[in-house]
Amino acid sequence: MERNHREEHYVARVGWLRAAVLGANDGIVSTASLIVGVAAASGRAEVLVAGAAGLAAGALSMAAGEYVSVSSQSDTEAADIRRERAEIEADPAEELRALAGIYEDRGMPPDLARQVAEALHARDPLAAHVRDELGIFDHNEAKPLSAAAASAMTFGVGAALPLVTAMLVPEAQIALWVTTLSLVFLAVLGAVGARAGGAPVPRAVARVTFWGAVAMAVTWAVGHVFGAVV
């Protein structure tokens, strides 16, 4: 019997969605905050230089941070898989009992749990243990390069929005326009991220705009009080 049933679940997007939303959010907030802080004490030229430097440094920092972080997760997963393979080779009967015990704990009758464990062991014991004992699935497997690329690209896009705003608006109103439009950008990002992940849109929008406003308010206050580039 041919089985063509295939479902698309939101959890399959977790790997790239987290990095993309984090990158875009950080790009908007950090660059807008930097621009607002500098604008409180300087002119357009200083604002643009600071914003461009923040974009470049932030994108590279996000890529490096995501790569190192997710690589650590990937290394840990690989080590657990190697250990599980060795345990299966050393004592397959005990690993079979352990797998059956997992299914029993999930509510299967003992006999059925044993049958399922035996069937899976006969086909691919390592895959069964990786999935059901270690909890590692294809959709949440660590992918360092994908996470780094998504984070860097979305940071650059997010950072470019307040930077372009600072280029186009009147110099005396840079802080006002960047703050206002950045909050709009954050709201849109929150809504898009929530829709992509199947989460409630109003809560996501409120969360990102609130913390973005806090960050920009703090940096504006620092630049205004100290009268220096921050």
N, C-alpha and C positions, 0 to 999 in steps of 0.2 A: 504494500500500500504506500503510495507516494504522499509525503507530508509536505505541504507548501505553506502551512500556517506560520506566519512570522509577525511578531508584535514589536513595536518600537516603544521603548520605555525611556522615561526621562533620565533614569540613573545611568543609562549608556552615555549620556553627555557629560557626566560629572568630571571626567579627566580633563577635557579641554575647556569646559564652561567655567570651572573654578578659576583656572589660570587666566582666561580671557576677561572675566568680570573683574578679577583682582587687578589685572594690568590696566584696564581702561579706567577703573575707579581711582587707582593710585596715580595714573597719569593726569587725570583731571584735577584731583584734589591737591597733589603735591605741586604741580606746576601753577595752578591757580593760586594756591596759598603763597608760593614763592613770588609770583607776580604782584599779588596784592600787598605783600609785605614790602617788597622793593618799591612799589608805586607810592607807598605811604611816605617814602623818604627821598625818592629820586625821580628822574624823568623817563621818557619813553626809551631812550637809547639803553639806559641801564636795565630797564625792565626787559627789553627784548634780548639783551645779552644774557641776563640771568635766566630767562625763560628757555632760550635755546640750549644753554648749558645744562639746565635742569632736565630738559627733554632727552638729550643725548646720554647724560650720566644715568638718568633714571631708567631708560630703556635697557641699557647695558646691565645695570644693577639688577633689575627685575629678571632679565634673562639668566644672569649668572646665579642669582638666588634661587630661582625656580629649578634650574638644572642641578645645582648642588643638592637642594632639598629633596627633589624627586629621585635623584640618583641614589641618595641614601636609602630612600624607601625601596627602590628597585634592588639595591644590594641586599637589603634585609630579606626581601621576598625571595631572591635567588638563593640565599643561604638557607632559608627555611625549606625551600624545595629540595635542595641537595640533601639536607638532613632527613627529610621525609623519604626520599628515594633510598637512602642508606638504611633507614629503619625497615622499609618494606623488603629490601633485599635480605636483611639480617633475620627478620622474623615475620614473614608474611601472614602467618596464622594469627599472631597477636594484633597485627595491624588490621586484619579482617574483623576481628572481634571489636576492636576500637571503632571501626567505621560502623559496624552494626549497632554499637552502643550509641553512637551519635544519632542514628535514625530512630532508635527507641526513645531517646530523650526528646525527639521532636514529635513523638506521638504514635509511631508505628508499633504494631504488635511485634513481639520478639521474633516470631517465625518469619513474618514478612520483612522485618528489618534485616534478618540474616540473609534471606533470599536476595534482597536488593543489593546488599553489600557483596555477596558472592557474584552476582551478575556484573556489577561494576568492576570488581577485582578481575574477573575473567576478561573483561574488555580492556581496561586501562586503569590499573590500581593507583598509579601516581596522580592521574587527572582527578580521580574521585577524591583522594585525600587532599589535594591542593584546593579543590573547590569546597568540599564539605568540612574538612578539618581546619584548614588554614584560612578559609574564607577569601581566597584569591580568585577573582573572576576576570574574564577578558575585558569587561567594561570598566573595571576599577584597577586594572594592572598599571603599575607605574610606568610612565612614558616620559623620560626626562627631556628629550629633544622636542617633543610636541608641546610640553608644558612651557619650556623656555621660549620657543618660537611664538606661541600664542600670547604669552605674557609680554614679551618685548614688543610685538606688533601692536597689540591693543594699548599698551602704555604709550607708544608713540602717537597713535591716533588720538587717544584721550588727551595727551599733553599738547598736541597741536591745536586743539579747540580753544583753550584760553589764550594760547600764544597768538593765534591769528586774530582773536578778538582784540588783544592789546595792540596789534598793528593797525587796526582799522578804526577804532573809536577815538574820540578826542582825548588828548593826553591828560587833561585835567579830570577826566571821568573814567580813567582806566580801571581803577579799583572798583568803582560801582558797576561798570559794565561787565568786567571779568567775574565779579562775584555773582551778579544776577544770572548771566548766561551760563556760568559753570554750574550753578544750582539747577538750571533747566537741563543742561547736559546730563547731570547726575540723575535727575528724575527720569529722563529718557532711558539712561543706562539701567537704572533699577527696574524699570518696567520691562525692558527687553530681556534682561537677565532672568527676571521672574517668569516671564512667559516661556522662555526657552527651557527653564527648569521646572515648570509646572507649579510654581509657588504663588502665593497671594501677591498681587501687584501692589496694592496700597501699602502694605507693610514694608515691602522691599524699597519702594520709592521713599517712604518716610525715613527709613533707616539710612540710606545713602545720603539723602539731602541734609539730614540733621547733622551727621558727623562731618560732612563736607563743610557745612556752614560753621561749625565749631572750629575746624582747622583753619579756615580762612579768617575768621574773626580773631583768633589768637595771633596769627602771623601779622595781620594788619595792625593789631595793637602793639606788637613788638616793634615793627617798623615805625609806627607813629611815635611811640614813646622814646625810643632811642635815636630816631632820626638817622639811621644808618642802614646800609644794605644788609639784609639777613639771609 
